[in-house]
C-alpha cells in the first residue's frame, strides 16, 4: 500500500463525505484507516474506496474514525476566561434558563468545563441547559462516564479539582452533580441539522478544521440559525469563517475567535 495509493484514496473519498484531506496528518489517520480495512478483510486502498463509495454505513464509520478526540479541561485558557468574564454573565443576566451547545464535544472535557465555569459565576443565576454532541459513539460513552486521566486536568486549578472531581485510582471522575448537568447526544452536523436554539455554541477544532469549504458554509448557516438573537459562537483559535459565512457574524472577541450573531441574521 504505497503513499501514492493512500493520497489517491484520500483525495477521492474524503471530499464526497464532507472532509478536507489537507486537514489531516497522514501518519495518524493512515493507521486508523488500515486497521479498519483489515477488520473488513480488505488489504488495498482501491477496494476500500469502492466499499466506501457504495456503502453509506461504511462512510459513517470512516467519518467517525477520522474524528479527533484529544482534548482537556479548560483547553485554551484565555477562551474560558473571556467566557467566564463576559459571555456567561450576559447569559445569566437574562434571568431565564441558559441554553449552550458544545458541538463536537469529543470525550466531554469542554462541556464539563463550561458547567464548572457556570457554577463558579458569582451571585444567583438561572439553570444551565447544556447539550453536548459528537459523531463518535465511543467518545460519547467516555464523556458520559466522566472519568479522565490526570493529564486531562493539567489546566484545572487545584481548588476546582478538589471541588468538582473525585480521585479514583490513577483517574479523576467528574462529580455526579456536574455530570447530570450535561446531556450527551450523537449528532452528525452534516446530516442531522440543528438540535435547538442556544445563547452560546462552541464548535472548536471540528467542522471548521476538518470539513470541506462547502460543508463549512452549510454548518455555519446551521449554527447561525441555531443561535438566539445576539448569541455567541466560539471557534478554535486557528479557525476562521469564510467571507460568506462571516456575513452572519461579527467578531466580538477576535483573539479568542468568539463571534456574535449579527442583528437580523
ZIWORA-V925643 format. One record per pair of residues at least 6 apart in sequence whose ideal C-beta (glycine too) atoms are under 7 Angstrom apart, sorted by the first residue. I is the first residue (numbers start at 1). GAP is how many residues later the second one is. If there is no record, write none. Layout:
BEGIN
i: [I/I]
gap: [GAP/GAP]
END
This chain:
BEGIN
i: [1/1/5/6/6/9/9/10/11/12/13/13/14/14/15/17/17/17/18/18/18/18/19/19/19/19/19/20/20/20/23/23/24/29/32/33/36/36/37/37/40/42/42/51/52/52/52/63/64/64/67/67/68/69/69/69/69/71/71/71/71/72/72/72/72/73/73/73/73/73/73/73/74/74/74/74/75/76/77/78/79/79/80/80/82/82/82/83/84/87/87/87/88/88/88/89/91/91/91/92/92/92/92/95/96/97/97/97/98/98/98/98/99/99/99/99/99/100/100/100/100/100/100/101/101/101/101/101/102/102/102/102/102/102/103/103/103/103/103/103/104/104/104/104/105/105/105/105/105/106/106/107/107/107/108/108/108/108/109/110/111/111/111/112/112/112/114/115/115/115/115/115/116/116/116/118/128/130/130/130/131/131/131/131/132/132/132/132/133/133/133/134/134/135/135/135/137/140/140/143/144/146/146/146/147/147/147/148/148/149/149/150/153/153/153/164/164/164/165/165/165/165/166/166/166/185/187/189/189/190/193/194/194/194/196/197/197/198/198/198/198/199/199/200/200/201/201/201/201/202/203/203/203/204/204/204/205/207/207/208/208/208/208/209/209/211/213/216/216/217/217/217/220/220/220/223/224/224/224/224/227/227/229/230/230/231/232/232/232/232/233/233/234/234/235/236/237/239/241/248/248/248/249/249/249/249/250/250/250/251/252/252/252]
gap: [43/44/40/24/39/36/40/11/10/37/36/39/6/7/197/42/45/46/172/193/194/197/44/47/191/192/193/190/191/192/186/187/42/37/33/32/25/29/6/11/11/6/9/7/6/7/10/72/71/72/68/69/137/37/38/67/70/35/36/38/39/37/80/82/83/36/39/40/79/80/82/83/6/39/81/82/34/161/78/178/155/177/33/37/171/174/176/34/33/113/145/171/29/30/33/32/7/108/109/6/29/33/34/31/30/29/30/32/28/30/31/101/30/97/98/99/100/14/28/30/98/99/100/30/94/97/100/125/8/9/12/28/30/100/30/86/98/99/100/103/30/99/102/103/6/27/28/29/38/28/33/32/35/36/24/34/35/38/43/92/19/21/71/62/66/70/16/13/15/63/66/67/44/48/62/10/53/51/52/53/52/54/64/65/11/50/51/52/52/54/62/6/52/51/52/53/49/44/46/41/40/27/28/33/21/24/26/23/24/21/22/22/8/12/19/10/11/14/7/8/9/10/6/7/9/10/8/18/30/25/29/28/31/32/30/29/31/28/29/30/33/29/32/31/32/22/25/26/32/32/20/30/32/30/31/32/31/9/12/8/27/28/31/27/30/8/29/26/29/25/27/28/21/25/28/10/24/25/37/41/6/34/32/30/31/30/20/26/27/28/16/26/23/24/22/21/20/18/8/13/14/17/10/11/12/13/9/10/12/8/6/7/8]
END
